[in-house]
């Protein structure tokens, strides 16, 4: 296990919370738990823009032995880094959507500049023995830039979204530079083994690296980098307790009241084109077309909080979904039954736990997803004595841990309709057997266990012990720089 006396330094686009407000996902739960036990620093963007941008003053909140430290971005940095390169180029491409990815030199330049500036601002706060763990597609270059600053401690990176195959990634201008920058990290984590294989394949095919044993890559200069799958979990016990809270019971009762004894289907997703929402709506419509006896027997609630609504693709998706919902209701609704309801406002996680618990069926059908924690939350929230049925896309990372779900190809409306029909008719004994198997894995592979398993590998240091600690200096990433003591 990792040395809990070592300080943990976390880098992510958004920071916190450390306290349980009922809104944190798997990332925040796992990291908050580790930071509370170890003490450390969580560094990222403040969520604010200012004229000074990444040169702004540090904003710091201290919670026990942990500090949350943030800096601003300028409007230009936010537009190029976040809305531009991260979410118009990287997000669609890594989700296999080359058709809607856009690439421009200006946003790529700003993305790399922001990575450089964040590294320069973080570096004076580090000590040589820190474990630095960088998160997600916003900071592919962060490790390389920290090396340029002279940092020679342990660096880990975890990608929360998919990593596409080499043939797709090669469409990104500068893709070799991006992956080469990733190799500045000591340990690189992915949600699934498929994502790991895609990364290793790119290293071998495009950068001339060697795949040693599936989990380690030897670069052309002899360095060894660990690349492994670390599937993220949830705080399963905590979420099950959420489902018993007063807020959850209130929302469970409301959902049961509006369903009037019908089979309640739910979907909970950010409004994002990767989630397969139009395909899901069409699959539900197909069920109503193929099986008239299901009309008035099923009801579908889609919770889809708005996401990145400033981007054109997301605004277009909302219009499409609202049009589909309107057409379905127009075709099939009766005076006492609206088959589909879409809500774009968000809920607390306690409220969602109640919504999950009231549902007989949950549809989690992304076209491509890194993990998808909604699937695990649904399992944790359900009543084991009378559980609902999970319908899960074969392209969600969670499918490896939850094979007892009804697995569908989200591009096939017939498969979705058939799965819905099976779910409605599934007998109690089969539902219990499937749920019991999935629940055991959800409660075993928690967010805390995910965090500790990654940190144990990062802290191992075996690969780095086999090579000079100054390899990045030999590669021209800059010489050792003066160390400043941590201000915390």
N, C-alpha and C positions, 0 to 999 in steps of 0.2 A: 504493500500500500504506500501511497505518497506520504512524505514527511509533513505532518500537519503543523510543524513548527515553521516551515517555509511560508513566506508571505505569498499570497496569490494575487496577481494583478490581472484583471479582466478588461478586455477592450471590446466594445460593441457600439453600434451606431447609437442606440438609445440605452440609457442606464437605469437600473433598478426596476421595481422597488425591492428593498430588503424586507419590509414588513409585509405581512399577509393581509392584503386588502380585498382578497377574493377576485383579483383580476389578473394575477400573474400566470404565465404559461410555464411550460416545462423548462425553458432556458432560465427564466428568472428564479423559479423554484430551486433548481439544482444549484445555480451559482450563489443564490442568497444563502442557502444552507452551508455551502463550503466556505463562503466569506465570513459568515457568522462564527464558524468553528475555528477557522485559521486566522482570521483578521486579514486585511488586505486593502486593495484599491480597485474600484470599478471606474473606468475612464471611458468617456465618449462624448457625444454631442449633447449640448444643453437643450436642444429643441427650439432654440431661439436664433434669430439672425441679428447681426449688428454690423456696423461699418468696419469694425476691426476684424470681424470674421474669426478665422482660426488663430489670429494673433490676440484675441481677447483675453481678459483676465480669467484665471481659473475660478470656477464656482465650486465650492466644496461643502458637502454635508457630511458630518461625522456621526456614525451610529456604532457606539461601542468601539471595537478595534478595527472598524471598516470605514473607509472614506469613499464617498461618491463624488468624483471630480469631473467636471464637464467644461467644455469650451464652446463658443458660438461658431457659427459659419456666417459668411456674408451671403447676400442674396445670390450673387454670381456663383459662389461655391456650392450653395444648396442646389441651384438649378443645374449646374454641370455635373456635380458629383452624385447627387441623390436622384433627382428627377430625370437627369440626362443619362449618364453612362450606367449607373447602377440599375435603373428601372426601365430604361428604354433599350439598353444594349444587353447587359448581363442577365437580368431576370428573365426576359423572354427566351434568350438563347439557351440558358441553362435548363429551362423548362421545355426544351426541344421545339420552341416556336420561332424558328428562323424566319418564318413568313412575316412576322410582325416586329422583329428586331430591327432597330435602326442604329447606324454607326456614324459618328462624326468625330472629326479630329479634335474639335474644341472641347467637347465633354470628356473625351478620353484624357486629354491633357489636364483638365481640372480634376478629374478623378485621381490621377496619379499625384497631382500637386497636393490635394487634400490628404492623401495617404502620407505624403512626406511631411506635411505640416503637423498632422496628428502624432507622428513618430517623434518629431523634434520637440513637441510640447510634452510628450510623455517621458521621453528619455531622462530628463533631469530628476524625475520622480522615482526612478528605478534604482534598485541596488543589485549587485551582481548575483545574489542568491535567490532573487525573485523567480517565481514561475509565472511567465506571461502567457496568457491564453487569449488569443484574438478570435473574434467570431464573425463569420458570415461574409457574404459576397461584397460587402462594402469595403473590406480591408484586405484584399488579396495581396497588395503591395506593402502592407504595413510591416511585415516581418523583415523584408529586404531593406526597407527604409530604417528600421531600428538597427539593423546590422551596419548600415552606412553611418549611423550615429555612433557606432562603436560598442553597442550592447552585445555582450557575449554570453548572456545567460540562456536559460532554457526557454524556447519559444514554441508554443503550440497553436494550431489553427483548427477550427471546426467549421465545416460548411453545413448550414442548416437546410439548404435547398439541394436539388439534384445537381449532378455533374454530368453533362451530356457527353456523348461519344466523340472521339477525335475528329471524325469527318464533319460533325456539326461545329465543334469548337473552333476548328481551323478556319471557319468563315469569319471569325472575329479578327479584325486587323490587330496585329500585335499579340495574338494568342500565345505564341511561344514566349514572349516576354512575360506575360501574365503567369504562365505555369512555371517558368524559370524563377520568377519571384516567389512563388509558393514554396519552392525548394529551399528557401532560406529558413523555413520553419523546421524544427526538429521532428515534430509529430503532426500529421495532418489527419483529421478525422472526418468521416463521412457517415451519412445516415444508413446507407445500405452497401452491401458488398458490390452491387452493380455499379454504384457511383465510384467506389474505390477502383474497380477494374477499369472503368473509363479513364480515370486519372492516370493510372499506371500505364495504360495503353498509349495515352498521349505522350507521356514521358519517354516511353520506349521508341515509339514511331517517329516523333517529331524532335526529340531532344537527345536521342542516342543513349538514353539511360538503360540500365539493366534491371530487370525484375528478378530480385534474388529469390524470394520465397512467397510471393503474393502479398506480403505485408511490408516489404522493405524495397526501396529503390536505391540503386547505386548510380550516382551521376557520373558523367564522363571524367570528372576530376577525382573520383574515388570516394566522395562523401556518401553517407548512408542516411536516408530519410525514411522514417516510419510512416506508412500510409495504411490506415485500418478503418474498419467500420465500427462505429460506436452508436448504435440506435438509441435515440433519446426517449425517455419515458416521461411520466407525469408523477405528481405526488398522489398516488392512487388512494392511500388511506385518507389523505386530506380531502380529496375530491369526493370520496364516498361519504365523508362527514358533511361536506357541503350539501349533498343530496338530502340530508336529514335536517338541515337548518330551516328556520322559520321562513326565510326568504325563498328557499327552494320549495318548501311545501306550498307556499302561496302560489308560486308559478305553476307547480304541478297541478294544483287544484284548478287553476284558470284554464290550463290546456285541456284537462279532462272535461271541464265544463263546456268548452266550445266544441269539443269533438263529439259530444252527445253519444258516447258509446261506440263510435266508429273506430276503425283502425287508424291510429294517428301516426303519420309518417313525418319525420323531421329531417331537415338538413341544416347544418350550421357551418357557414364558410364566410370568409372575407369575400367581398365581391371582386373576384379576380378571374381572369380568363383561364388560369391554370386549373381551376376547380371543377370544370366540366358542368357548369350550371345549366346552360342551354340544353346540353345533351340529356341531363337529368330530367329537365322539364318535359322534353320530348318523350323520354322513356315512360314517364308517368302518364302522359297523354296517350301513348300507345297502349298502356294497360287499360285505360278507360275505353279505348276503341275496340280492343280485342275481347274484353270481358265485360259486357254490359252489366253483369251482376255485381261488379265492383263499384258501379256508380252509386253514390250514396253510402257505400260501405267503407270507403277510405277517404282520408283527408290529409293534405300535404301542407306543412308549414315550413317555409324556407326562410331562415334568418340569415341575412346577407349584409352585414355592416359595410358601409362604403369604405373603399380603400383607394388611395391615390387618385381621387376623383379629378385631380387637376390634369391627369393624362387622358388623351383622347380615347385610347382603347378602352379605358375603364368607364368613361362616360357612355360610350357606344354600347358596352355590355349591359349597363343598367337599362338603357332604352330597349335593348333586345329582350331582356328578361321580363320587364314589365309588359312588353307587347305579347310575349308568349303566355304569361300568366293571364292577361286579359283575354286572349283568344281561347285558352282552355276553359276559363270560367264562362265565357260567352257561349261556348259549344255545349257544355255539360251541366252548368249550374241549374239548380231548382230553387224554389222559393225558400226551402229550409236547408240548403246545402251549397256552399261554395267549395269546389274541390281543391283549390290551391290559394294559398296566401303567402305573400312575400313581404318581409319586414326588413328595412334597411337601417333601423336603429340597433345599437348594440345592447347587450345585457351584461350584468356582472356574472362572474363564474358561478356564484351560488344560484342565481336565477337560471342560468343555463343548466345547471345540474338538475333543477326541478323540471325543466322542459325535457331534458333527456329521459328522466325517470318516468315521465308521463307518456312517452312514446313507445309504441309497439315495434316501430321500424325506424332505423336511422340510415340514411343514405350518405355515404362518404365516397364519392365517385370522381375524384380528380383525374384530369387527363395526364397529369404528372405531378408528383409531390415528393418532397424529401422524406417526410415521415407521415404527418397528419395526426395530430394529437386528439382531434375530435373523436376519432374512432376509439381511442383508449379511454377518453373521458366518458363516452357513452357506456362502455362496458363497466367502468367503475361506478357509475351512477345508478345502474339498473338494480332492480330487486332480484336477487338470486333465486327466489322462490317462483317468480313469474317474470323472467327476463324477456326483453325484446330481441329483435333480430337485427344484426348489422349487415348491411349491403356495402361491400368494399371494392373499390377499383383495383384491378390487378397492377395498376401503375402507381399505387400509393406505397410508400416505403413500409407502412404498417402491415402490409400483407404478409411479410415474412414471419411476423410474430402472431398474426391473427388469421391463420389459414382456415379456421372453422367458420369464419364469416361466409356469406354468400358472395363469391368472387365474380366480378363482372368485367367485361370490356366496356368502358364508359362510352366508347364511340358507337356501340351497338344499342339502338333503342329497343330492339327485340330482347336482348339479354337483360337490360334493365327491367323491362316490363315483366319478363319471365321471373326474374328474381323477386320482384314485388309480389307477384302472384304466389310464389313459393313461401315467401315470408308471411303473408296473410294467412295461409293455410297450415303453417308449420305447427305440429302438435307440441304440447307443453314439454313432454319428455325430451324431444329433440332440441328444443330451445334451451332447456336446462343443461344438457350435455355440451352443446356448443359454447354456451356462455361460461360454464365452469372451466373449460379448457383455456379460453381466452382470458378470463379473469385471473387465473393463476399466473399467466405470463405478465399481465399488466401490473399486478401487485409485486412481482419479482423484479422486473426491470424498471425501476422507478427513476425519476429525475435525479435523485441523490446518488443512486447506484451508477447511473450514466456518468455523472460528474466525477465521481471518485475513480471509476475505471479509467477514464481519460487521464486524469491527473496522475494516477499510479504509473501509467506508461510514460507520460511526459517527465515525471520525476526520476524514472529509472536511469536515464542517461547512458545506457550501455552503448548505443550507436555512437554518441558523441565522444565517449571515452576511447573509441578506436581511431580517432583522428585529431589533429591539432585543433585546439579551440579557436585558433586565429585564422581558420580557413577563409572567412569572408574578407579578412584583410589581404590575404594573398590574391583574392579575386578582384582586388581594387575597390572594395566597398568602404575604404577609409581606414585610417589607423585608430588606435585606442584614443579615447577622449577623456578629459578630466571627469571624474565621477563627482556628482553632487549628492549629499546625503538626502534621504527621503525627508520631505517636509512633514510627514505624518508620523 
